[in-house]
Amino acid sequence: MRNLAKIFVILVVMFSFCLRGLSAFEQWNNLSPEEARTIVKLLDDVYKYYIVFDTINHVDNPDRVSAATLTKQVFKEMEKKGWHSARLVSATDKALNKENMPKDEFEKDAVKALREGQAFYEKTEVIEGKRVYRAATPVPVVLKECKMCHPYLKDDEIMGALAYTLPLGQ
């Protein structure tokens, strides 16, 4: 886990030097939906890698922070730094944390589409006068360790989604 944490810190530092002084919303105000999609797919791969890696290690040490809690902290920090917004969204009515329930129509529609087998859900919207790209990807049960916290789910069943929001050019 320490190596993964080091890699993550290095990536964050590298990105922060690239856009020194500007938030992502200021720097990325000309993103196209295609560019935003590429960024989301990269972020999704990184986040899902460490979620799986941390879940495997968390189960052996229940005193550690869960992968869901870690992910929400990372999302909070990324948004605070102006990179993007992201949420962990429950895809079941048995959410361990009610704040993870879908909050808006996009999240509700995304969860429905992902549970029906869609691999990627996306939409362009205007939020608070700004054009944004929103995407959601499934978080399925991929490890037996997932069932330690989610025993009611079957293998490969969608337990949640990662929902992303990135700014687009006007």
Number of C-alpha atoms within 10 A of each C-alpha: 11 7 8 13 11 11 12 15 12 12 11 14 11 12 12 17 9 10 14 10 10 14 17 18 18 13 15 18 17 13 18 15 19 10 13 21 18 11 12 24 15 11 15 17 11 12 17 16 13 18 19 16 14 20 21 16 16 18 17 10 11 9 8 12 13 17 21 15 11 15 21 15 12 14 20 16 14 16 16 12 14 17 23 20 17 23 20 21 27 25 25 17 9 12 15 12 10 11 12 18 21 22 10 9 9 18 24 15 15 28 29 14 17 21 19 10 12 13 11 14 19 18 13 15 16 12 10 7 8 13 16 25 24 25 24 30 24 27 20 19 18 14 13 14 17 20 14 11 11 15 10 10 15 15 13 11 15 22 24 24 25 22 24 24 22 25 28 22 14 12
